[in-house]
């Protein structure tokens, strides 16, 4: 199975980003702000 992306809506975006990058080992690929929200794209370093 191949997954293109998964969207997570969280109350603590800083904590969530820290979890995925520090504990899981994903990297921040891009981010943007839209409508007062910050959208982070994380993924494997490949």
C-alpha positions as CSV (number, residue, x, y, z in Angstrom):
1,X,0.0,0.0,0.0
2,X,1.3,3.5,-0.9
3,X,0.0,6.5,1.0
4,X,0.3,9.9,-0.6
5,X,-0.4,12.0,2.5
6,X,-2.3,12.1,5.8
7,X,-3.8,15.3,7.2
8,X,-3.7,15.8,11.0
9,X,-5.6,18.6,12.7
10,X,-4.0,19.3,16.0
11,X,-4.5,21.7,18.9
12,X,-0.7,22.0,19.6
13,X,1.1,22.4,16.2
14,X,4.5,23.1,17.8
15,X,4.3,20.0,19.9
16,X,3.1,17.9,17.0
17,X,5.9,19.1,14.7
18,X,8.4,18.4,17.5
19,X,7.0,14.9,17.9
20,X,7.2,14.0,14.3
21,X,10.6,15.5,13.7
22,X,12.4,14.7,17.0
23,X,10.8,11.4,18.0
24,X,9.7,9.8,14.7
25,X,12.6,11.1,12.6
26,X,10.6,12.9,9.8
27,X,11.9,16.1,8.4
28,X,10.1,19.4,7.7
29,X,9.7,19.6,3.9
30,X,7.7,22.8,3.6
31,X,5.2,25.0,5.4
32,X,2.8,27.7,4.6
33,X,0.2,29.9,6.4
34,X,-3.3,30.0,5.2
35,X,-6.3,31.7,6.8
36,X,-4.5,32.1,10.2
37,X,-3.4,28.5,10.2
38,X,0.1,27.1,9.7
39,X,0.3,24.1,7.4
40,X,3.5,21.9,7.8
41,X,4.4,19.2,5.4
42,X,6.7,16.6,7.0
43,X,8.1,13.4,5.4
44,X,11.0,11.1,5.2
45,X,14.3,12.6,4.2
46,X,14.4,10.6,0.9
